[in-house]
Amino acid sequence: MKKTLLLICLAVAFVPPCISRELIIDPLTIPVLIVHEKGAGSGCFLLLSNSVYLVTARHVLFSEPEGSNAPSLLSPNALVKTYSGVGTTNISERVVSLDLKNLMSAGEIRFSTNRDVVLVRVEDCNPTNITLVNFLPGVNFMSSSTGFQLYNDFVCPLANVDVGADVYMFGYPISLTASIRDKFDPAQPLLRKGIVAGVNFARRTIVIDSPSYQGNSGGPVLQVEHPKFGTTDYRMIGVVSSFVPFEEEWENKTLRYSHVTISNSGYTLVEPIDLALELVWK
């Protein structure tokens, strides 16, 4: 069954800072919520090389490898929720069921063996018209509305990540919502704004100064760019991997024992989008 896919260009008119500093794209349409029997995480859908992929952190879908054993799926199935304006005049909720076991057996899931990135291919695009797609076996829409809202020219390779650049971190930090469920819908994403705190090109790592929490893992991080006067672009530099811990040791010299406390430093480690691009079907 073929569906029409809407591509939206992210190059938009720049609004002078004295008037507005708001994010120009709709934040609901960027991240996705991934839920399965062993937990939850974030991610996003990307159109890459004539296919649509779910991109997230590997630990959202897979267990940590033990010894020489390969990582195994945490759950055979998952539900993915996103928001889209495709086929409607308003942004609406889309829910997709993924048969991860079937997709894994069919070779439609690829993950990095030594980094925290995974790709799940969910749609195959027509080679002559990428706006026409076929859902892969194991991918089923549970909502009445279908179609993903994807963005054109969306990825930013590590070489173009700038230290000090503004970034937005998207995701579903579900661990924060327990005490405010009557005030905020945990099924909607939350944003963090910060900057690129550091880039290590040799080790291919990015650190941003936005704190992340349980549920943020796999969420996209967008860099704000001004390629020329009067335009603002948002491009994805990678996915959230983990928060950077702060370790504090307290020592009782009289009784000769110590206690170590681990807390969130406020920095977050981001896996660059380059690692996901290397997994794309050629």
C-alpha positions as CSV (number, residue, x, y, z in Angstrom):
1,M,0.0,0.0,0.0
2,K,1.5,3.3,-1.0
3,K,1.3,6.5,1.0
4,T,2.3,10.0,0.1
5,L,5.1,11.5,2.1
6,L,5.4,15.2,2.7
7,L,8.9,16.8,2.6
8,I,9.2,20.2,4.3
9,C,12.2,22.5,3.8
10,L,13.7,23.8,7.0
11,A,15.1,27.0,5.5
12,V,12.8,29.7,6.8
13,A,12.8,33.4,7.1
14,F,14.8,34.7,10.1
15,V,12.8,36.6,12.7
16,P,14.8,39.5,14.2
17,P,15.8,38.8,17.9
18,C,14.1,41.9,19.1
19,I,10.7,40.5,17.9
20,S,11.0,36.8,18.7
21,R,13.5,34.1,19.7
22,E,11.0,31.2,19.3
23,L,11.8,28.0,17.6
24,I,10.3,28.4,14.1
25,I,9.5,24.7,13.4
26,D,6.8,22.9,15.3
27,P,8.6,21.0,18.1
28,L,5.9,18.3,18.2
29,T,6.9,17.0,14.7
30,I,10.6,16.4,15.5
31,P,11.0,13.7,18.1
32,V,9.2,10.4,18.6
33,L,8.3,8.4,21.7
34,I,9.4,4.8,21.7
35,V,7.6,2.5,24.2
36,H,8.1,-1.3,24.8
37,E,7.7,-3.7,27.6
38,K,11.1,-3.0,29.1
39,G,11.1,0.8,29.0
40,A,10.9,3.9,26.8
41,G,13.1,6.3,25.0
42,S,13.1,8.9,22.2
43,G,14.1,9.0,18.6
44,C,13.2,10.6,15.3
45,F,12.3,9.6,11.7
46,L,14.7,10.5,8.9
47,L,14.6,10.2,5.2
48,L,18.0,8.9,4.1
49,S,19.0,7.2,0.8
50,N,15.5,6.4,-0.5
51,S,14.3,5.0,2.8
52,V,12.7,6.2,6.0
53,Y,14.4,5.2,9.2
54,L,13.7,5.3,12.9
55,V,17.0,6.6,14.5
56,T,17.6,6.2,18.2
57,A,20.2,5.2,20.7
58,R,21.1,1.5,20.7
59,H,20.4,1.0,24.4
60,V,16.7,2.1,23.9
61,L,16.0,-1.1,21.8
62,F,18.9,-3.4,22.8
63,S,20.5,-4.8,25.9
64,E,24.1,-4.2,26.6
65,P,26.4,-6.9,25.1
66,E,27.8,-9.4,27.5
67,G,31.3,-10.6,26.7
68,S,31.5,-11.7,23.1
69,N,27.7,-12.0,22.8
70,A,25.9,-9.5,20.5
71,P,23.3,-7.2,21.9
72,S,19.8,-8.6,21.9
73,L,16.4,-6.9,21.6
74,L,14.9,-5.8,24.8
75,S,11.4,-6.5,23.5
76,P,10.0,-8.1,20.3
77,N,7.6,-5.2,19.7
78,A,7.5,-1.5,20.2
79,L,5.0,1.4,19.8
80,V,6.2,4.6,18.3
81,K,4.3,7.8,18.7
82,T,4.9,10.9,16.7
83,Y,3.0,14.0,15.4
84,S,2.6,15.0,11.8
85,G,0.7,17.4,9.6
86,V,0.8,15.1,6.6
87,G,-2.7,14.6,5.0
88,T,-4.4,17.0,7.5
89,T,-4.6,20.7,8.1
90,N,-3.5,20.4,11.7
91,I,-0.7,18.6,13.5
92,S,-2.1,15.3,14.8
93,E,-0.9,12.2,16.7
94,R,0.4,9.2,14.7
95,V,1.0,5.8,16.4
96,V,3.0,3.1,14.7
97,S,3.5,-0.5,15.8
98,L,6.8,-2.1,15.1
99,D,7.4,-5.9,15.0
100,L,11.1,-5.5,16.0
101,K,11.7,-9.3,16.0
102,N,10.4,-9.6,12.4
103,L,12.3,-6.5,11.2
104,M,15.5,-7.8,12.9
105,S,15.1,-11.2,11.1
106,A,14.5,-9.4,7.8
107,G,17.7,-7.4,8.2
108,E,15.9,-4.1,8.5
109,I,17.6,-3.2,11.8
110,R,21.2,-2.1,11.9
111,F,23.2,-1.0,15.0
112,S,26.7,0.1,15.7
113,T,28.7,-2.6,17.5
114,N,30.7,-0.1,19.6
115,R,28.6,3.1,19.7
116,D,25.1,3.9,21.0
117,V,23.2,4.2,17.6
118,V,20.6,2.1,15.9
119,L,18.6,2.4,12.6
120,V,15.3,0.7,12.0
121,R,14.2,0.9,8.3
122,V,10.4,1.4,8.3
123,E,9.5,2.6,4.8
124,D,10.9,2.0,1.3
125,C,10.7,5.0,-1.1
126,N,9.9,4.8,-4.8
127,P,13.3,5.2,-6.6
128,T,11.9,7.7,-9.1
129,N,9.6,9.5,-6.6
130,I,10.7,9.6,-3.0
131,T,7.4,11.0,-1.9
132,L,5.8,7.6,-2.6
133,V,6.6,5.0,0.0
134,N,5.7,1.4,1.0
135,F,5.5,0.4,4.6
136,L,7.8,-2.6,5.3
137,P,6.4,-5.8,6.8
138,G,6.2,-5.4,10.6
139,V,5.4,-1.7,10.4
140,N,1.7,-0.9,10.9
141,F,-0.1,2.4,11.7
142,M,-2.4,2.1,14.7
143,S,-3.8,5.6,14.3
144,S,-6.4,6.7,11.8
145,S,-4.0,9.3,10.4
146,T,-0.9,8.0,8.6
147,G,2.3,9.5,7.2
148,F,5.4,10.9,8.8
149,Q,6.4,14.6,8.7
150,L,10.0,14.6,7.5
151,Y,12.3,17.5,6.8
152,N,14.6,18.1,3.9
153,D,18.4,18.7,4.2
154,F,18.1,17.9,7.9
155,V,21.4,16.3,9.0
156,C,24.6,18.0,10.0
157,P,27.9,16.0,9.8
158,L,30.3,16.2,12.7
159,A,32.7,18.3,10.6
160,N,30.1,21.1,10.6
161,V,29.3,21.0,14.3
162,D,30.4,24.3,15.9
163,V,31.5,24.7,19.5
164,G,29.3,27.4,21.0
165,A,26.5,27.0,18.5
166,D,22.9,27.0,19.9
167,V,21.3,23.6,20.1
168,Y,17.8,22.2,20.9
169,M,17.5,18.8,22.5
170,F,14.2,17.1,21.9
171,G,12.7,14.1,23.7
172,Y,10.4,12.5,26.2
173,P,12.0,12.6,29.7
174,I,9.3,10.4,31.2
175,S,11.1,10.2,34.6
176,L,10.4,13.9,35.2
177,T,6.6,13.7,34.9
178,A,5.6,11.6,37.8
179,S,4.7,14.5,40.1
180,I,3.2,16.8,37.4
181,R,0.9,14.5,35.5
182,D,-2.1,16.7,36.4
183,K,-0.3,19.7,34.9
184,F,1.6,18.4,31.9
185,D,0.9,15.6,29.3
186,P,3.9,13.2,29.5
187,A,2.9,12.0,26.0
188,Q,4.1,15.3,24.6
189,P,7.8,16.1,24.2
190,L,9.9,18.6,26.2
191,L,12.7,20.7,24.8
192,R,16.0,21.9,26.2
193,K,18.0,24.7,24.8
194,G,21.8,25.0,25.2
195,I,25.0,25.1,23.3
196,V,27.6,22.7,21.9
197,A,30.0,22.6,24.8
198,G,32.7,20.6,23.1
199,V,33.6,18.4,20.1
200,N,36.2,15.7,20.0
201,F,36.8,15.0,16.3
202,A,39.3,12.2,16.9
203,R,36.9,10.2,19.1
204,R,33.8,11.5,17.3
205,T,32.0,12.7,20.3
206,I,29.8,15.7,21.1
207,V,29.0,17.2,24.5
208,I,26.2,19.7,25.0
209,D,25.4,21.7,28.1
210,S,21.7,20.5,28.4
211,P,20.9,18.0,31.1
212,S,19.2,14.8,30.0
213,Y,17.2,12.3,32.0
214,Q,15.6,8.9,31.6
215,G,13.5,8.9,28.4
216,N,15.7,11.5,26.6
217,S,17.9,8.7,25.3
218,G,17.9,8.6,21.5
219,G,16.3,12.0,21.1
220,P,17.5,14.3,18.3
221,V,19.7,17.3,18.9
222,L,19.4,20.2,16.4
223,Q,22.0,22.8,15.8
224,V,20.8,26.3,14.9
225,E,22.5,27.7,11.8
226,H,22.5,31.0,10.0
227,P,23.9,30.1,6.5
228,K,23.3,33.7,5.3
229,F,21.7,36.8,6.5
230,G,17.9,36.5,6.8
231,T,17.7,32.7,7.1
232,T,17.8,30.2,10.0
233,D,18.2,26.5,9.5
234,Y,17.9,23.7,12.0
235,R,20.0,20.6,11.4
236,M,20.4,17.4,13.4
237,I,23.9,16.8,14.7
238,G,23.1,13.5,16.5
239,V,21.1,11.6,19.2
240,V,21.2,11.7,22.9
241,S,23.3,8.9,24.4
242,S,23.6,9.7,28.1
243,F,24.1,12.3,30.7
244,V,27.6,13.1,31.9
245,P,27.9,12.1,35.5
246,F,29.4,14.2,38.3
247,E,31.2,12.2,41.0
248,E,31.6,13.5,44.5
249,E,33.4,11.5,47.3
250,W,32.8,12.1,50.9
251,E,35.3,10.7,53.4
252,N,35.0,10.1,57.2
253,K,38.6,10.1,58.3
254,T,37.8,9.2,61.9
255,L,35.9,6.0,61.0
256,R,37.9,5.4,57.8
257,Y,35.1,5.0,55.3
258,S,33.9,7.0,52.3
259,H,30.8,7.4,50.3
260,V,30.6,8.3,46.6
261,T,27.7,10.2,45.1
262,I,26.9,10.2,41.4
263,S,24.7,13.0,40.1
264,N,23.8,14.7,36.8
265,S,26.4,17.2,35.8
266,G,24.1,19.0,33.4
267,Y,26.1,18.0,30.4
268,T,24.9,15.4,27.9
269,L,26.9,13.1,25.5
270,V,25.6,13.1,22.0
271,E,26.4,10.4,19.3
272,P,27.1,12.3,16.0
273,I,24.7,11.7,13.1
274,D,27.7,10.4,11.1
275,L,27.5,7.1,13.0
276,A,23.9,6.6,11.8
277,L,24.7,7.6,8.2
278,E,27.3,4.8,8.2
279,L,24.6,2.3,8.9
280,V,22.3,3.4,6.0
281,W,21.5,0.9,3.3
282,K,23.5,1.8,0.3
